Amino acid sequence: MSEADLRTDLLQRLAGIVGAAHVMHEGDLSAWEQDWRKRARGKALAVVRPGSTAEVAAVVRACVAAGTALVPQGGNTGLVVGGIPDDSGTQVVLSLQRMKRVRELDADNLAVTVEAGCVLQQLQQVAQDAGLLFPLSLAAEGSCTLGGNLATNAGGTQVLRYGNTRDLCLGLEVVTASGEVWEGLSGLRKDNTGYDLRDLFIGSEGTLGVITAATLKLYPQPAATLTAWAAVPSMEAAVRLLTLARGRLASGLTGFEVMGHFALSLVVRHFPQLPVPFFAGQGNAANQADGAGAPWGVLLELADTESEAHARVQLESLLEAALEEGCALDAVVAESLAQAKALWHVRESIPLAQAEEGLNIKHDIALPISRIPAFCLETDALLERAAPGMRLVNFGHLGDGNLHYNVQAPEGGNPQAFLRDQEDRINHLVYEQVRRFGGSISAEHGVGGLKADILPQYKSGPALDLMRAIKQALDPKNLLNPGRVLGG
């Protein structure tokens, strides 16, 4: 058979498995072929949308028989070019978006079993309706899916208290690279019967198997949740405030976000309807206070098991101590749920404001919290010397040591040209500094295709050998998301 005949035969087989309406190979497929940041665009042989685990397994078997690579995809909100096809036109995108059922909610076991295509926000609402909490929260929660969250071990704003997605998972259902189904949807907290297969697939970015469902942890809803915003004079002061907050609030501290002044200025520029506390010149009453124009803003969240009154006393006491000790210049506590949401909306709008400002060089890095102030001081200066006029958009999850340390083109410059001419040099500078300070070049976004080529520079030889051995054992034909994480 000719190559064209082989492709036609495979498409017919796939249509027979999932239905012709769910095998798309003509028209505009950009929703599946273009990455979220619009930095890359591939070309798929087809986009296949199975509706059940059995269909996923059959699709995998058909593609294996045809020697065709598969790219598993959830909500396509990834940031490291890990969920789109290459430009060969030979890969099948396996979209899990139709598989979105909540199969079971076991309130007594504080567990819920959902399919991989379930949107994160949908699961949050299901848990809330049951009087429970699913704590994973990130900016893309209205479109990202649980399968993608697990495949990339997503982080978000509450890792400080609840951990990454890995820490929220009790069990998985996975279709292997040979098209078999591993049924591991245990709701057990303890199961010491050999290697933890679950942890192999979480964070593997679709390179070892296709996650089709998961059993996840739920938590009791807190009696009250309060949010505060503090104006902070330095990153060192922000770390001191974090230490103070952990000491006084203990496990009640569920969020601790840091935002640099320039990052907030982009929100003011592109979303002027959003009031940013203590931002000089924006005109609201809070901006006339002592913290106006502060170099940093900190967003804190406290979840209390007793009452709102108890939570408010705790939070206000913390902030008073922070002001006395000089690690905050001023602070405000949200007086309502609407105000709290507005504060979080400012934080979540930073990536959107960056996108409005133009293409930028993103760094999703992790560092020991104690070393972050020195890292920023030193690396900021190195970047300014290397790319004079560059604008640093520094924000992130300080509570767990994760910074989004991004670089924007100089004011009035050409973002595309800046990216083309400076990205490799700036990435090398930042990543070498990350290495020097004992950090990681990918905290929560993964490796994907964007960092696969440089991973060998920052991962030890034995670690890479073990990873390659696992890939070879589980996907010997290299048909699952080839070229991602470990490269070609």
N, C-alpha and C positions, 0 to 999 in steps of 0.2 A: 504493500500500500504506500501511496505517496504521503508526504508530510501533511498535505492538506486533507487527505482522506483520513489520516490518523486523528487529526484535530476534529474533523466532523464526527468521526466515530465516538470520540470521547465526549463531545458535547451531547450527542444523542444518548449516550449511556447516563450522563449526569442528569439530563432531562427526564429520563426514565426513573431516576431515583427520587428527585425532589420536585418534579413537575416542570414543564417547559417555562412557565411564568417565572420560575425562580432560578433560571440559568440565563444570565444577561451577558451578551457578548457584542451588542451593537448599541449605537447611540451614545449619549453622554454618561460615562461611567466615572466622572471626576470625583464624585462623592466617595468612591472606593479607591481610586487610583492616585489621588493627590493627598499629600500629608497635611496635617492640621495647620502647620506653620507656612504652608504654600512654598516650601523650599525645594520640594521634589515632586515629580509626577512620573508615575510608571505607566505601563500599558499591560493590561491583563488579557489573557486568553479568554477568560470569562469570570464573572462574579456569580458564585453559587451560594444560595441561601437555604440550607437545610432547615427543617422544622422539628427535628428530633435527633436524639443521640444515635439511634439506629441509622438515620439518614446520613449523619456525619460519618459514621463508620463506613457506610457503603461508598460515600464519596471518596474517602481516603483510599479505600481498596481499589476503586476504579482508577484513581490518579496514580497509585503505585503501579498498577498493571500497565498503565500507559507511560510510566517513567516521567510523569508530569509533577512539577513542584507545586506545593500548596503554601499559601500565605494566610494563616488564620487572622481574622480581624474582628474586633468588637465595635466600639463606637468611633474608631479612627480618630481619636483625640490625642494619640501619642506625640511626643515631642522629639523623638530621635530617629525618625524615618525607619521604624521597625515593623509597621503594619501595612505597607503598601507593596505592590509588585515591583519588580525591576522593569526596565524598559524593553525587554525582549519580546513581549507579547506571547510568552509561552507559559506563564504561571497562572494558576487558578487562585483567585481570592476566595477564601472560605469565610463568608460573613455569617456570624452567629446571631445576628440581630432579630431573627424570627423566634429564637429560643429564649423567651423572656418570662416564662412562668415562675411563680413562687410555688414550689411543689408542696412544701410543708412548713408550718411554723409551730415549733414545739416550745410553748411558753415555759413549761416546767423544767425543761432542759436548757432554757435560754439559748435556743438554736433555731436557725431557719435554713431551709434548703432551697436554693434558687438556681435557675438555669443561667448559662453564661451570658446570654444576651439581655438579661435584666438590667435596666438602667439603674445606676446607683441611687438616684433621687427616688425612684419608685420603691426600692427596698427601704430606704430611710422612712418613707411614708407608711409602708406596710408595718414596719416595726413601731412607729409612733401610734398608729391606729390600734395596735395591740397593747399600748401602754409601755412599750419597751424602746430601747435605743440601739440603732446600729451606728456606731460612731465614726466610721470612715467619712471624711468630708474633704472635698477639693473643688477647685473652681469649675471643673468640667462636669460636675455631678449631674447636671441635667441632660447630658448626652453620653458620658462614658459608661461602659458596661462592666459588670462584675467579672466577666471572663478576662477582659483587658486589664482590670485592676489587679487581678491575681497573676496574670501572665507577666506583668511588669512590677509586681510587688509595690503598688502605688503607696505613697505616703500621705500627704495632706496636712491638715492643720491640727489634728488631734493625736499625732504620733507620740507626743510627750506623755500622754496618759494611757493611750490604748494600743500603741504600737502600729507598725505598718500593716498592710493587708495580710501579710503572712501570719501575723500574730492574731488575726481575727478569724483564721480559717481552721476548721476542725477536720474537714475531709473534702475529697475531690472525686469527681467522675471525669475520666480522661479517655479519649480515643488515642490509641498509640499510633506510631508511624506505620504499623502494619495493618491498621484498621480494626484492631481488637479494642474491646472496651474494658478498662480497669474501673471496677465499681468500688470506690473507696469513700463513699459518703457516710462515714461514721460520725456520730455526734459525740464521740468519746473525748474526754479531756485526757485520759490516760490509755495508751495502747502501746506497750513496749514489746512488740513482737517482730523486731527486725528493723531493717533500714526504713527510714521515713520517706516513702515514695512521694508523699504529698509535697514535701519541701523541694524535691527535685523539679517538679513542674512549676511551682510558684516562682516567679521571677525568671523563668526560662525563655520568655518572649516568643512562645510558639515554636521553638526550635526542637523540642523534645516530644511534644504531644499536644493534642487539642483539648483544652479544658472545656467541658460541656456543662458541668454543674458543680456546685459547691455547697457544703454545709458550713455555715458561718455563725460566729458567736453573737449573741445579743446581750444587752445589759439592762438593768432597771433604769428607768428614767430618773434623772436627778430631781430632787424636790425644787431646786431653783438653779438657774444659770445666769450669771451676771458677767457683763463685759465692761472693760475699762480701757482707756487710752492714756498713755503717759508720754509727755514730751521729755526726751532724753538728750543729754549733752554730748555723749560719745558712745561708741560701741563698747568700750570698757565699762561705762556706766550701765549699759543695757545688760551686760553679763552680770554685773553686781546686782542689778534689779532682779534678774532671773534667780540668782542664788538666794536672795532675800525672799522671793515669792515661793520658791520650793521649800524653804525652811518654814515659812508661816502657813502656807496653804497645803503643803504635802500633796497627796494624790488628788486633791480638789482642783489643782491647777491643770486645766485641760488644754489650754492654748497659750502660746507665747510667741508672737510674731514681731519681727523687727522690720522697719521700712525706712530707707534713707530719704533725705530731703528731696533729692532729685527725682527719685521714684515717685514720691507723692506729688511733686510739681507736674509730672506728666499726667497724673489723674486730674489735677486742677486744670491743666491746659485742655485736655481732650474731653473731660466729663465735668464741666464747671458746675453742673447741677448737684454734684456730690460735695457736701461740706466736709472739709478735712480739718479735724481739730488742730488748733494751735498753728495753723499755716498762715504765716504773715501775709497780709494783703488780700485775703479772701473775704474779709468783711464781717464774719459772724462774731458773736460776743466772745466766744472762747479764744478767738485769735488775739484778743487784746490782753490776754493773761500773760503770766511770766514765761510760758513756754513758746510764745509766738516765734516762729522762725527757727525752732530747734533743729539741730542736725539730724535727729532720729525720732521716729515715732515707734512706740511699742504698743501692741494690742494684746491684752491679757484676757483670758476667760477662766472663770471659776465655776465649777459645778459642785453644788452643795447637797448633802443628803438630808439636811434638817429643814431649813426654811429660807425664804428670801431674806428675811430680817437677819438671820444668822449669817448668811452669805455676805450681806451688805456690810455688816460690822467687820467681818474678816477682811474684805477687800479694802474698805476705807482705812482700816488700821494698817494694812500693808502699805497703801499709798502714802499715808502720813509718815510712816517710817522711811519710805523711799525719799520723800521730800526732805526730811530731816538729815538723812545721810548723804544727800546730794547726788543720788543716782537717778533722780527725776527732777525736772524743773517745774512741772505742773502736771495735773492729771484730772481726768473727768470719768465718772462712772455713768454708764447708760442708765437712764431712768425708766426705760420701757423696752419691750421686745423690739419695737420698731426702731428705736435708737440703736440698739445692739446690732440689728441687721444692717443698719446704715453704716455703722463702723466697719463691720466685716465686708460690706460691699465695697468700701474704699480699698481695703486690702486686696480683695479679689479682682479689682479693676486695674491693678498695676500691669499685669500681662497684656490686657486689652489696650491700655493706654500706650504701652510699648509698641504694640503692633501698629497702632494708629500713627505713631511717630516714625515708623519705618523699620526696615529689616535691621536686626541687631545680632550680636554675637552672644549666645546664651551659654551659661555655665551653671550646671546643677551640681554643686559640690557639697561634700560633707567634711567637717573638720572637728577635732576635739573642741568642745565649747570654750575651754580655757585658753585656746590658742587663736581664737577667731579675732580678737582685737589686734594682736600683733600681725596676723596674716593680712588683715585689711589695711592697716597702716603701711606695711611694707609693699604689698602688691599694688595698692592704689598709686603709690609713688612710682613704682616701676612702669605701670601702664601709662601714666601721664608722660613719662620720658619716652616711652616707646611709640606712643600715638598721641602727640600733643593735641589738646582740645577734645579728646574723646570724653564721653559722658557716661559715668558709671551708674548703673541702675542696680543698686544692691538692696535686696530684701529677702525675706524668707523665714524659715521655721527655726528661729534661734534656739528654741526649747529643746530641739533634738539635733542641733548642730548642722542644719542644712541651709545653705545660702543659695539664692539665685543671683549669682554675681555676674550681671550682664553688662555688655559694653555697647553703647549707642554711638553712632557717628557724630562728629562735631556738629554743632549748631550750624545749619545752613549747608552742610555737606551732603554729598550724594550717598545715601545708605547702601545702594547696590555696589558702588565702587568701593566704599569702605569695607564692605563684607568681602568682596573679591580680593582686595589688596592686603587686608590686614588680618583676616580670620585665622589663618594658619599660624602666623607669628604670635598673635594675641593668645590663641588657645595654648600654644606651647609655653608661653610665659606663665599663664595662669596655672596650667596643670603641673608645671615644674614646681611652682610655689606650693600647690596643694600637696605634692609628693613630699616636699621639704618639711611641711608642717604636719605630716602624718595623716593626710586626709584621703578622700576618694574622689575620682573624677565624675562619678555618677551616684548621686544620693538617692533619688527617687524616680528618675525618668527612664532609667535603663541605658542599654548600650545601643541597641538597634543596629542600623547601618551607619549612623552618623559617627559613632565612636569605635566601631569594630576594628578599623585599621590601626588605631592608636592604642587599643587595649593592651597589646603585648608590651608596650613601653611602661605600663603602670600596673601590670599584674605579674606575679612571679612565675617563673618557668614551671615549677611543680604544679601550681594552681591551674595554669593553662593546660598542662598535660592531662591533669585529672578531668578538666572540663571537656577536652577533646575526646577522651576515652569514654565519658558518659554519652556524649553526642554520638560517637561511633556505635556504642552498644545499643542505644535506643532508636537511632535513626541512621542505620548503616548506609542507606542510599542517598542521604542528605537531601530529602525531598520536603522537609518541613522548614519553611522560612529560611532557605539557604542564604548564606552570606551575612546573616545577622548574628550579633554577639561575637562569634568566633571568626567572622570574615569568610572569605571564599574557601 
